[in-house]
């Protein structure tokens, strides 16, 4: 038992050291390039950026900006997951609706996000633009995965359900939905990062008050490169933290729901 | 129960399985359908159960609800053994059949955690506990040891007093376990 724990600890330590070494390598490279260029406005030093980030963190405006951005993006994300799931279920069962929606989702997936942001700026109030853009980026991913997950359901189970005259909802509950859970989870996880990045991009262009986007934009306008880097670092850190946290929350929620429904979670993850 | 098959034709692509096949079977109890591998036994019983449509011809089976045990177990892997059965009947009946199959200890287990023989018995229990007028079993003895084959043969014999059973098996001794009449498809062609 102890040796297993020691082994795990050793593995974790090695992993941390490897990550730290990689971090040191890239920071070192950054420092070298900074020294070579020597102009703070073009490329600030890592020390200056992290010092600025440390100064920003306790500021009320920073917390408020992060909270506001998170609120909007989270709302768009949740709406995207909800609509994507419902549309994924509907289009998986209706060829007509699938044919109807496919061009729309293909257009959304292939159109540059900036085009939608500009359009949304014309259509919507600027505080709603990041919500809408996140929604628009998340929904097709969830739709494709849910629809694909349901369509990929084991045909032999569907034939079994036909033999025993299962009704639509029984089939949905016992066969289709559990079959689609793994791809739904993958979609939710993939969409977090994408939604976050698209939401921030929308904020930069529509500059809603007290948001990460407006701070990035201001830093660009006033050529505050250190601030720009510090806010970008904050976005990266927040993205990583939020992604991990959201994935954990989603997995926890799903395992609770699946257990409560009497499903074997490990079998839905196959 | 009288089953009537008239001028049945069934093809998969270019492969002809049945070409103008006609037969009339009148039986009580258990009917064991035998025949060489690839002769179309499974296709025939799937058409009897309405799971597959013939290209032409007519099949008449005087049963609205038919229990069907597939050659593969086709258990729902996401829910417990008991839930696999309660999907087709009530819990009391499900427990009764699980007990008959000596699987009551496994009722909360995942079907994927069971051995091949156990899964076969769960699939059989599901077919038996479904409220039907006819039971069709595709290779029910597959993967079972001798003692279990005899035990299940006995269960099927009892069950056949209430509703007819059609068994498809390539095992020549299958009929002996449940005292079935046999229908040799080879001879009908």
Boltz contact constraints between the chains, C-beta under 6 A:
constraints:
  - contact:
      token1: [A, 156]
      token2: [B, 74]
      max_distance: 6.0
  - contact:
      token1: [A, 160]
      token2: [B, 74]
      max_distance: 6.0
  - contact:
      token1: [A, 163]
      token2: [B, 51]
      max_distance: 6.0
  - contact:
      token1: [A, 163]
      token2: [B, 68]
      max_distance: 6.0
  - contact:
      token1: [A, 164]
      token2: [B, 88]
      max_distance: 6.0
  - contact:
      token1: [A, 174]
      token2: [B, 76]
      max_distance: 6.0
  - contact:
      token1: [A, 174]
      token2: [B, 87]
      max_distance: 6.0
  - contact:
      token1: [A, 178]
      token2: [B, 78]
      max_distance: 6.0
  - contact:
      token1: [A, 262]
      token2: [B, 79]
      max_distance: 6.0
  - contact:
      token1: [A, 262]
      token2: [B, 83]
      max_distance: 6.0
  - contact:
      token1: [A, 263]
      token2: [B, 78]
      max_distance: 6.0
  - contact:
      token1: [A, 264]
      token2: [B, 78]
      max_distance: 6.0
  - contact:
      token1: [A, 264]
      token2: [B, 110]
      max_distance: 6.0
  - contact:
      token1: [A, 267]
      token2: [B, 77]
      max_distance: 6.0
  - contact:
      token1: [A, 267]
      token2: [B, 78]
      max_distance: 6.0
  - contact:
      token1: [A, 267]
      token2: [B, 112]
      max_distance: 6.0
  - contact:
      token1: [A, 268]
      token2: [B, 78]
      max_distance: 6.0
